[in-house]
Amino acid sequence: METPYIGRAIVTEHFDKMEIIIPGKKNYFVLVFFSVWIFGWFFGETTAATSIGNDSGPDLFLMVWLTAWTLGGIFALSTILFMLLGKEVIEAGQGVISIRNQALFFLSPKVYDLNEAKHIRAAEEFSMYHSFQFGRRQNGLGSTFNSGTIKFDYGLKTVKFGNDLDEAEARYIIERLKTKKILIDKNF
């Protein structure tokens, strides 16, 4: 017999607010693949970097390749760090909701006025590339993924958070926010 899934989110209620912490989802195949790949990446990075200073002058192709290779390494390292140490922190109360992703460093949270949040819902997004999103969500500059099971309309933009939550767990979180009266009828 299957054991009921208890979810990943850690919900903490305070007097006038609620804090929801969602640890980064671990994709063990990607974690092992990138961990092994990073050793090859380091060899390629050091080899290319040392060959730029040769007496034949700068090689434009090698400099462009090294730039792309470095960006690939940064992506792989940040993916590994988020899977191991990352979390999404949502704080809701006093008429606002703030959403922040963090791993080793703190990013400034995105803060939204709940009076302007409309059509709050839980909906999983289907994507044939879903498993290739490496278990994390990015916002802002350089964003390549914009996913989340909990969504709301904010003006003419859809805000998404709760990355890789099961739809039932997302509905549970919304219901907890509604029970605490952080979300009210006009938000739905």
The 8 nearest C-alpha neighbors of each residue, nearest first, counted from 0:
[[1, 2, 3, 4, 5, 6, 167, 165],
 [2, 0, 3, 4, 5, 6, 167, 165],
 [1, 3, 4, 0, 5, 6, 7, 167],
 [4, 2, 5, 1, 6, 0, 167, 168],
 [3, 5, 6, 2, 1, 7, 168, 165],
 [6, 4, 3, 7, 168, 8, 2, 9],
 [7, 5, 4, 8, 168, 165, 164, 9],
 [8, 6, 21, 9, 22, 5, 164, 168],
 [7, 9, 21, 20, 6, 10, 19, 22],
 [8, 10, 20, 19, 21, 7, 11, 18],
 [11, 9, 19, 18, 8, 20, 12, 17],
 [12, 10, 18, 17, 19, 9, 13, 20],
 [13, 11, 17, 16, 18, 10, 14, 15],
 [12, 14, 16, 15, 17, 11, 18, 92],
 [13, 15, 16, 12, 17, 92, 179, 11],
 [16, 14, 13, 92, 93, 17, 12, 181],
 [17, 15, 92, 13, 91, 14, 12, 93],
 [16, 18, 12, 91, 13, 90, 11, 92],
 [19, 17, 90, 11, 89, 10, 12, 91],
 [18, 20, 10, 89, 9, 88, 90, 11],
 [21, 19, 88, 9, 8, 87, 89, 22],
 [20, 22, 8, 87, 86, 7, 9, 23],
 [23, 21, 86, 85, 24, 87, 20, 7],
 [24, 22, 86, 82, 85, 81, 25, 134],
 [25, 23, 134, 82, 22, 26, 163, 135],
 [24, 26, 82, 27, 23, 134, 83, 30],
 [25, 27, 29, 28, 30, 24, 134, 133],
 [28, 26, 30, 29, 25, 31, 32, 82],
 [27, 29, 31, 30, 26, 32, 33, 25],
 [30, 28, 32, 27, 26, 31, 33, 133],
 [29, 31, 27, 33, 28, 32, 34, 79],
 [32, 30, 34, 28, 29, 33, 27, 35],
 [31, 33, 29, 35, 34, 30, 36, 28],
 [34, 32, 36, 35, 30, 31, 37, 29],
 [33, 35, 31, 37, 32, 36, 30, 38],
 [36, 34, 32, 33, 37, 38, 31, 39],
 [37, 35, 33, 39, 38, 34, 32, 40],
 [36, 38, 40, 34, 39, 35, 33, 41],
 [39, 37, 41, 40, 36, 35, 42, 34],
 [40, 38, 42, 36, 41, 37, 43, 35],
 [39, 41, 37, 43, 38, 42, 44, 36],
 [40, 42, 44, 38, 39, 43, 37, 45],
 [43, 41, 39, 45, 40, 44, 46, 38],
 [44, 42, 40, 46, 41, 45, 47, 39],
 [43, 45, 41, 47, 42, 46, 40, 48],
 [46, 44, 48, 42, 47, 43, 49, 41],
 [47, 45, 43, 49, 44, 48, 42, 50],
 [48, 46, 50, 44, 45, 49, 43, 51],
 [47, 49, 45, 51, 50, 46, 44, 65],
 [48, 50, 46, 51, 47, 52, 45, 53],
 [49, 51, 47, 52, 53, 48, 46, 45],
 [52, 50, 48, 49, 53, 57, 47, 58],
 [51, 53, 50, 49, 54, 57, 56, 48],
 [54, 52, 50, 55, 51, 56, 49, 57],
 [53, 55, 56, 52, 57, 51, 50, 58],
 [56, 54, 53, 57, 58, 52, 51, 50],
 [57, 55, 54, 53, 58, 52, 51, 59],
 [56, 58, 51, 59, 55, 52, 62, 53],
 [57, 59, 61, 60, 62, 56, 51, 55],
 [60, 58, 62, 61, 63, 57, 64, 51],
 [61, 59, 63, 62, 58, 64, 65, 57],
 [60, 62, 64, 58, 59, 63, 65, 47],
 [61, 63, 65, 59, 64, 60, 66, 58],
 [64, 62, 66, 60, 65, 61, 59, 67],
 [65, 63, 61, 67, 66, 62, 68, 60],
 [66, 64, 68, 62, 63, 67, 61, 69],
 [65, 67, 63, 69, 64, 68, 62, 70],
 [68, 66, 70, 64, 69, 65, 71, 63],
 [69, 67, 65, 71, 70, 66, 64, 72],
 [68, 70, 72, 66, 71, 67, 65, 73],
 [71, 69, 73, 67, 72, 68, 74, 66],
 [72, 70, 68, 74, 69, 73, 75, 67],
 [73, 71, 75, 69, 74, 70, 76, 68],
 [72, 74, 70, 76, 71, 75, 77, 69],
 [73, 75, 71, 77, 72, 76, 78, 70],
 [76, 74, 72, 78, 73, 77, 33, 71],
 [77, 75, 79, 73, 78, 74, 72, 80],
 [76, 78, 80, 74, 79, 75, 73, 81],
 [79, 77, 75, 81, 76, 80, 74, 82],
 [80, 78, 76, 82, 77, 81, 30, 83],
 [81, 79, 77, 83, 78, 82, 84, 76],
 [82, 80, 85, 78, 84, 102, 83, 79],
 [81, 83, 23, 25, 79, 80, 85, 84],
 [82, 84, 80, 81, 85, 79, 23, 25],
 [85, 83, 81, 102, 80, 82, 86, 103],
 [86, 84, 81, 102, 23, 101, 82, 22],
 [85, 87, 22, 23, 21, 101, 100, 88],
 [86, 88, 100, 21, 99, 20, 22, 101],
 [89, 87, 20, 99, 19, 98, 100, 86],
 [90, 88, 98, 19, 97, 18, 20, 99],
 [89, 91, 18, 97, 96, 17, 19, 88],
 [92, 90, 96, 17, 16, 95, 97, 18],
 [91, 93, 16, 94, 95, 181, 15, 17],
 [92, 94, 95, 15, 16, 91, 181, 96],
 [93, 95, 113, 92, 112, 114, 96, 181],
 [96, 94, 112, 113, 111, 92, 93, 91],
 [95, 97, 91, 111, 90, 110, 92, 113],
 [98, 96, 110, 90, 109, 89, 108, 111],
 [97, 99, 89, 109, 108, 88, 110, 96],
 [98, 100, 108, 88, 87, 89, 109, 101],
 [101, 99, 87, 86, 88, 106, 98, 102],
 [102, 100, 105, 85, 86, 104, 106, 87],
 [101, 103, 85, 84, 81, 104, 86, 80],
 [104, 102, 101, 105, 84, 85, 80, 81],
 [105, 103, 102, 101, 106, 100, 85, 107],
 [106, 104, 101, 107, 103, 102, 100, 99],
 [107, 105, 101, 108, 104, 100, 99, 102],
 [106, 108, 105, 99, 109, 100, 98, 101],
 [109, 107, 99, 98, 97, 110, 106, 100],
 [108, 110, 98, 97, 99, 107, 111, 96],
 [109, 111, 97, 96, 108, 98, 95, 112],
 [110, 112, 96, 95, 113, 97, 109, 116],
 [111, 113, 95, 114, 115, 94, 96, 116],
 [114, 112, 116, 95, 94, 115, 111, 96],
 [115, 113, 112, 116, 94, 186, 95, 117],
 [114, 116, 113, 112, 153, 117, 154, 111],
 [117, 115, 113, 153, 114, 152, 186, 151],
 [116, 118, 186, 152, 119, 151, 187, 115],
 [117, 119, 187, 151, 186, 152, 120, 116],
 [120, 118, 151, 187, 150, 117, 186, 152],
 [119, 121, 150, 149, 118, 151, 122, 187],
 [122, 120, 149, 148, 169, 170, 166, 150],
 [123, 121, 148, 166, 124, 120, 149, 150],
 [122, 124, 148, 166, 125, 121, 165, 147],
 [125, 123, 126, 122, 148, 146, 147, 129],
 [124, 126, 123, 127, 129, 128, 122, 146],
 [125, 127, 129, 128, 124, 130, 123, 131],
 [126, 128, 129, 125, 130, 131, 124, 132],
 [127, 129, 126, 131, 130, 132, 125, 133],
 [130, 128, 126, 131, 127, 132, 125, 133],
 [131, 129, 128, 132, 133, 134, 127, 26],
 [130, 132, 128, 133, 129, 134, 29, 127],
 [133, 131, 130, 129, 134, 135, 128, 144],
 [132, 134, 131, 135, 130, 78, 26, 29],
 [135, 133, 24, 132, 25, 23, 26, 82],
 [136, 134, 133, 23, 132, 137, 162, 81],
 [135, 137, 144, 145, 146, 162, 138, 134],
 [138, 136, 142, 144, 145, 135, 143, 139],
 [139, 137, 142, 136, 140, 145, 144, 141],
 [138, 140, 142, 141, 137, 143, 145, 109],
 [139, 141, 142, 138, 137, 143, 144, 145],
 [140, 142, 139, 143, 138, 137, 144, 145],
 [143, 141, 138, 137, 140, 139, 144, 145],
 [142, 144, 141, 145, 137, 138, 136, 140],
 [145, 143, 136, 137, 142, 146, 132, 138],
 [146, 144, 136, 137, 143, 138, 147, 159],
 [147, 145, 159, 162, 144, 136, 160, 148],
 [146, 148, 162, 160, 159, 161, 149, 163],
 [147, 149, 123, 122, 161, 121, 164, 162],
 [150, 148, 121, 160, 147, 161, 159, 120],
 [151, 149, 159, 120, 158, 119, 121, 148],
 [152, 150, 119, 118, 158, 157, 117, 116],
 [151, 153, 157, 117, 116, 156, 118, 154],
 [154, 152, 116, 156, 115, 157, 155, 151],
 [153, 155, 156, 152, 115, 116, 157, 117],
 [154, 156, 153, 152, 157, 158, 151, 117],
 [157, 155, 153, 154, 152, 158, 151, 159],
 [156, 158, 152, 151, 153, 159, 150, 155],
 [159, 157, 151, 150, 152, 156, 153, 160],
 [160, 158, 150, 147, 149, 146, 157, 151],
 [161, 159, 147, 149, 162, 148, 150, 146],
 [160, 162, 147, 148, 149, 164, 163, 21],
 [161, 163, 147, 160, 164, 146, 148, 136],
 [164, 162, 147, 161, 165, 148, 134, 24],
 [165, 163, 162, 161, 148, 166, 169, 168],
 [164, 166, 168, 167, 169, 163, 123, 148],
 [165, 167, 169, 168, 123, 122, 121, 164],
 [168, 166, 170, 169, 165, 171, 121, 164],
 [169, 167, 171, 165, 170, 166, 6, 172],
 [168, 170, 166, 172, 171, 167, 121, 149],
 [171, 169, 173, 167, 168, 172, 121, 174],
 [170, 172, 168, 174, 169, 173, 175, 167],
 [173, 171, 175, 169, 174, 170, 176, 168],
 [172, 174, 170, 176, 175, 171, 177, 169],
 [173, 175, 177, 171, 172, 176, 178, 170],
 [176, 174, 178, 172, 177, 173, 179, 171],
 [177, 175, 173, 179, 181, 174, 178, 182],
 [176, 178, 182, 180, 174, 175, 179, 181],
 [179, 177, 175, 180, 176, 174, 181, 182],
 [178, 180, 176, 177, 181, 175, 182, 17],
 [181, 179, 177, 182, 178, 183, 176, 175],
 [180, 182, 176, 179, 92, 177, 183, 91],
 [183, 181, 177, 180, 176, 186, 184, 179],
 [182, 184, 185, 186, 180, 177, 181, 187],
 [185, 183, 186, 187, 182, 177, 180, 117],
 [184, 186, 187, 183, 117, 114, 182, 118],
 [187, 185, 117, 184, 183, 116, 118, 119],
 [186, 118, 119, 185, 184, 117, 183, 120]]
